[in-house]
Amino acid sequence: MVFGRGIYKNPAQLRGMIEPGLITAAMLDAVQAMIAPGVTTADLDAEAERVMRERGAKSNFQMVRGYRHTVCASVNDQVVHGIPGSRVLEPGDIVKIDAGAELAGWNGDSARTFVIPDPSRPQLVAEREELSRVTEGSMWAGLAAIASATHVDDISTAIEAYLLQHRLAHGRPAGILREYVGHGIGRKMHEAPSVFNYHTSARGAEIKPGLCLAIEPMTTTGGDETYVEDDDWTVTTVDGSWGSHWEHSVAVHARGIWVLTAADGGAAGLAPFGVTPTPIP
């Protein structure tokens, strides 16, 4: 096995991935603490940037095609890549925050979905929370699959199978975005290989020590067709259905797997699947 070249990293390089992952998690923790009606998406971006800079990191999002913000903030029918700005959050909104940090040349990348309480519309909130819960579950199913998978498509298959099994209240499974996928991560935020959120005929890269991936299912309550808004970034559903996005970065090493963007290495999320993460030695 050749480490340090291509998509597989050596143990020292894997250790370099730990801190940017934890910084990314801290950014999302800070955003989560302030999400509420009346807060703007620009406020969330500023808070994430504050945490990132206090930890000595810089924004890897700002290294992508001239993007000028620290996070992506997507609301309701916007699924991913929403640009933070003057939009004011309202009760019942389903908010997706995608964050990333770079430290010492290594990258972290993670996303969470939040649903703002709205006592006047409990059914709406319940349906949006269900979408988020199912999407998050599919992400953990994909992460757990890595522990026994041989190729990347095993992860994709596990994500899709979870979504098909855990249907939404209307009886249909969540729609899976086809044009947007997970990816490798390391020196760049987006590296090979691609990680589809549905089974394909290609087996994909071999899963072995040194592989780092960002697992990120993106789903809707309706169809999978999207369009990019006039800002050239924001991905929004064609049918107006709501979106959810969850993401974690994970490392495969000689002793097992470790979720880099979870403070506990993924222990809580992986436990229902019978998988225990092992710290990177």
PLY file of the C-alpha trace (Angstrom):
ply
format ascii 1.0
element vertex 281
property float x
property float y
property float z
element edge 280
property int vertex1
property int vertex2
end_header
0.00 0.00 0.00
1.37 3.42 -0.95
0.44 6.14 1.52
0.64 9.86 0.95
-0.13 9.76 -2.75
-3.45 9.74 -4.49
-6.49 9.44 -2.23
-4.92 7.47 0.63
-3.13 9.27 3.47
-0.47 8.06 5.87
-1.06 7.99 9.65
0.62 11.37 10.23
-1.55 12.94 7.56
-4.67 11.44 9.10
-3.71 12.98 12.42
-3.46 16.33 10.64
-7.14 15.99 9.72
-8.32 15.83 13.34
-8.12 19.47 14.41
-9.76 21.04 11.34
-12.57 18.56 11.80
-13.04 19.59 15.43
-12.95 23.27 14.49
-15.65 22.67 11.90
-17.77 20.94 14.56
-17.25 23.89 16.92
-18.39 26.29 14.20
-21.63 24.36 13.78
-22.13 24.12 17.55
-21.89 27.91 17.75
-24.33 28.39 14.90
-26.76 25.92 16.46
-26.72 27.88 19.72
-27.89 31.08 18.04
-30.40 29.86 15.44
-33.73 31.48 16.30
-36.44 33.65 14.77
-35.14 37.13 14.00
-31.55 36.05 13.38
-30.23 36.60 9.87
-28.21 34.07 7.91
-25.42 36.68 7.83
-25.43 36.62 11.66
-24.87 32.86 11.55
-22.04 33.28 9.07
-20.33 35.86 11.28
-20.57 33.60 14.34
-19.05 30.66 12.47
-16.25 32.88 11.23
-15.56 34.15 14.74
-15.14 30.63 16.11
-13.03 29.57 13.15
-10.61 32.49 13.50
-10.35 32.10 17.27
-9.15 28.54 16.66
-6.53 29.74 14.15
-8.19 28.30 11.05
-9.35 29.86 7.81
-12.36 29.32 5.59
-11.98 26.63 2.96
-15.33 27.70 1.48
-13.71 31.01 0.49
-11.20 29.06 -1.59
-13.95 27.72 -3.87
-14.64 29.75 -7.01
-14.60 33.11 -5.31
-17.12 32.27 -2.58
-16.90 35.07 0.01
-18.58 33.55 3.07
-17.63 31.10 5.83
-20.74 28.90 5.69
-23.57 28.08 3.32
-27.02 28.80 4.73
-30.01 27.30 2.90
-33.60 27.77 4.06
-36.75 25.72 3.37
-36.83 24.80 -0.36
-33.17 25.76 -0.69
-31.24 22.52 -0.21
-27.57 23.47 -0.36
-25.11 26.27 -1.21
-27.31 29.13 0.01
-25.44 32.41 0.43
-25.69 34.06 3.87
-27.21 37.53 3.82
-30.08 39.63 5.08
-32.67 36.84 5.18
-34.32 36.78 8.59
-35.12 33.36 10.01
-38.73 32.68 10.92
-40.53 30.16 13.16
-40.84 26.79 11.44
-37.96 27.34 9.02
-35.81 24.33 8.13
-32.26 25.64 7.96
-29.25 23.89 6.49
-25.78 25.08 7.53
-22.70 23.75 5.77
-19.33 24.70 7.28
-15.68 24.01 6.67
-12.29 24.99 8.04
-8.72 24.65 6.88
-5.81 24.37 9.31
-2.18 23.69 8.43
-3.20 22.61 4.94
-5.86 20.10 6.02
-9.62 20.45 5.72
-12.82 19.73 7.63
-16.32 19.76 6.13
-19.66 19.15 7.86
-23.32 20.15 7.64
-26.39 20.01 9.87
-30.09 20.71 9.46
-32.04 22.67 12.07
-35.80 23.18 12.40
-36.91 26.30 14.27
-39.84 25.63 16.64
-43.23 27.11 15.76
-46.01 26.34 18.27
-48.61 27.70 15.85
-47.72 25.11 13.19
-46.86 21.85 14.97
-47.61 19.67 11.94
-45.26 21.64 9.70
-42.50 21.45 12.27
-43.05 17.71 12.79
-42.81 17.01 9.06
-39.67 19.07 8.66
-38.09 17.45 11.71
-38.92 14.05 10.26
-37.14 14.90 7.01
-34.09 16.05 8.96
-34.13 12.98 11.21
-34.37 10.55 8.29
-31.63 12.35 6.36
-29.34 12.35 9.36
-30.05 8.67 9.88
-29.08 7.89 6.29
-25.79 9.72 6.81
-25.02 7.60 9.88
-26.02 4.48 7.96
-23.46 5.41 5.32
-20.79 6.16 7.89
-21.45 2.88 9.69
-21.20 0.96 6.42
-17.60 2.12 6.05
-16.59 -0.15 8.93
-17.32 -3.27 6.86
-17.44 -1.96 3.28
-14.94 -2.88 0.61
-15.75 -0.16 -1.92
-17.35 3.27 -1.90
-20.56 2.08 -3.55
-21.26 0.02 -0.42
-21.64 3.35 1.37
-23.92 4.71 -1.34
-26.08 1.61 -1.21
-26.43 1.86 2.58
-27.54 5.50 2.38
-30.17 4.78 -0.25
-31.41 1.65 1.54
-31.94 3.62 4.75
-33.93 6.29 2.94
-36.08 3.70 1.19
-36.76 1.91 4.45
-37.58 5.02 6.49
-40.31 6.65 4.45
-41.75 10.04 5.26
-45.24 10.68 6.63
-46.73 10.97 3.15
-45.65 7.38 2.47
-42.90 8.15 -0.03
-39.18 8.04 0.57
-37.24 11.29 0.64
-36.06 12.48 -2.73
-32.29 12.09 -3.19
-30.43 14.82 -5.05
-28.61 13.17 -7.94
-26.38 16.01 -9.11
-24.75 16.68 -5.74
-22.69 14.04 -3.94
-20.21 13.37 -1.17
-16.49 13.39 -1.81
-12.99 12.72 -0.64
-11.36 15.30 1.61
-7.81 16.12 2.65
-5.45 18.77 1.31
-8.45 20.06 -0.62
-11.98 20.26 0.65
-13.22 18.42 -2.46
-11.12 15.48 -3.58
-11.70 12.14 -5.29
-13.56 9.87 -4.95
-17.18 10.90 -5.43
-19.61 9.33 -2.96
-23.09 9.03 -4.45
-26.09 8.89 -2.14
-27.66 6.09 -4.16
-26.46 2.79 -5.57
-24.66 2.86 -8.91
-23.19 0.17 -11.13
-19.65 1.34 -10.36
-18.02 -0.10 -7.26
-15.94 3.01 -6.66
-12.66 3.38 -4.81
-11.45 0.69 -2.44
-12.03 1.39 1.23
-8.77 0.91 3.10
-6.65 2.75 5.66
-5.82 6.30 4.63
-9.14 7.08 2.97
-10.95 10.24 4.14
-14.47 10.95 2.94
-17.23 13.51 3.41
-20.53 11.65 3.58
-23.40 14.04 2.83
-26.90 12.98 1.83
-29.04 15.82 0.45
-32.76 15.08 0.35
-36.17 16.61 -0.22
-39.77 15.93 0.75
-40.59 15.77 -2.95
-38.69 15.29 -6.19
-34.98 15.44 -6.89
-35.05 18.17 -9.55
-33.32 21.39 -8.57
-32.19 24.62 -10.16
-29.50 27.14 -9.28
-30.83 30.55 -8.32
-29.66 33.78 -9.94
-26.86 34.14 -7.38
-25.15 31.22 -9.19
-24.90 29.24 -5.94
-28.16 28.47 -4.16
-29.61 25.06 -5.10
-33.41 25.06 -4.78
-36.06 22.44 -5.46
-38.10 22.82 -8.64
-41.31 21.58 -6.98
-40.95 23.80 -3.90
-40.46 20.84 -1.54
-38.26 21.26 1.53
-34.67 20.13 1.70
-32.35 18.63 4.30
-28.56 18.24 4.32
-26.35 16.37 6.77
-22.62 15.79 6.43
-19.66 14.43 8.37
-16.03 13.90 7.41
-14.62 10.51 8.35
-11.19 8.83 8.31
-10.44 5.16 7.74
-7.32 3.97 9.55
-5.63 0.72 10.46
-7.74 0.20 13.60
-11.14 1.29 12.30
-12.94 4.54 11.50
-13.15 7.93 13.20
-15.67 10.67 12.40
-13.46 13.75 12.25
-16.22 16.34 12.54
-17.89 14.84 15.62
-16.44 15.59 19.06
-16.99 11.96 20.11
-15.63 10.52 16.88
-19.16 9.51 15.92
-19.78 7.21 18.88
-23.36 8.30 19.55
-24.44 8.29 15.91
-22.79 4.98 15.07
-24.00 3.10 18.18
-27.47 2.24 16.76
-25.69 0.50 13.88
-23.46 -1.56 16.15
-20.28 0.27 15.16
-17.76 1.70 17.62
-15.29 4.30 16.31
-11.63 4.01 17.17
-9.39 7.08 17.65
-6.69 7.63 15.05
-3.41 6.34 16.53
0 1
1 2
2 3
3 4
4 5
5 6
6 7
7 8
8 9
9 10
10 11
11 12
12 13
13 14
14 15
15 16
16 17
17 18
18 19
19 20
20 21
21 22
22 23
23 24
24 25
25 26
26 27
27 28
28 29
29 30
30 31
31 32
32 33
33 34
34 35
35 36
36 37
37 38
38 39
39 40
40 41
41 42
42 43
43 44
44 45
45 46
46 47
47 48
48 49
49 50
50 51
51 52
52 53
53 54
54 55
55 56
56 57
57 58
58 59
59 60
60 61
61 62
62 63
63 64
64 65
65 66
66 67
67 68
68 69
69 70
70 71
71 72
72 73
73 74
74 75
75 76
76 77
77 78
78 79
79 80
80 81
81 82
82 83
83 84
84 85
85 86
86 87
87 88
88 89
89 90
90 91
91 92
92 93
93 94
94 95
95 96
96 97
97 98
98 99
99 100
100 101
101 102
102 103
103 104
104 105
105 106
106 107
107 108
108 109
109 110
110 111
111 112
112 113
113 114
114 115
115 116
116 117
117 118
118 119
119 120
120 121
121 122
122 123
123 124
124 125
125 126
126 127
127 128
128 129
129 130
130 131
131 132
132 133
133 134
134 135
135 136
136 137
137 138
138 139
139 140
140 141
141 142
142 143
143 144
144 145
145 146
146 147
147 148
148 149
149 150
150 151
151 152
152 153
153 154
154 155
155 156
156 157
157 158
158 159
159 160
160 161
161 162
162 163
163 164
164 165
165 166
166 167
167 168
168 169
169 170
170 171
171 172
172 173
173 174
174 175
175 176
176 177
177 178
178 179
179 180
180 181
181 182
182 183
183 184
184 185
185 186
186 187
187 188
188 189
189 190
190 191
191 192
192 193
193 194
194 195
195 196
196 197
197 198
198 199
199 200
200 201
201 202
202 203
203 204
204 205
205 206
206 207
207 208
208 209
209 210
210 211
211 212
212 213
213 214
214 215
215 216
216 217
217 218
218 219
219 220
220 221
221 222
222 223
223 224
224 225
225 226
226 227
227 228
228 229
229 230
230 231
231 232
232 233
233 234
234 235
235 236
236 237
237 238
238 239
239 240
240 241
241 242
242 243
243 244
244 245
245 246
246 247
247 248
248 249
249 250
250 251
251 252
252 253
253 254
254 255
255 256
256 257
257 258
258 259
259 260
260 261
261 262
262 263
263 264
264 265
265 266
266 267
267 268
268 269
269 270
270 271
271 272
272 273
273 274
274 275
275 276
276 277
277 278
278 279
279 280
